[in-house]
Amino acid sequence: MPEPWLSADDIAVHLGVTKDTVYAWIAQRGMPAHRIGRLWKFQTGEVDEWVRCGGATSSEEDEEA
């Protein structure tokens, strides 16, 4: 069975971060997301792999902001 597409709210809950953080990660860190019309949609497997590969790791720049 194919993975369901998740909304920004759903993926934020899945990762334990805010929706604003999700949007920042899309823009600044290349978080895997697919734009469908005006909405961003996510596949859990893609996002989990991105996290495992270090996509969500904090940098000094982020801590200063």
Helices and strands as residue ranges (DSSP letters): H 8-15, H 19-29, E 34-36, E 39-41, H 44-52, H 60-64
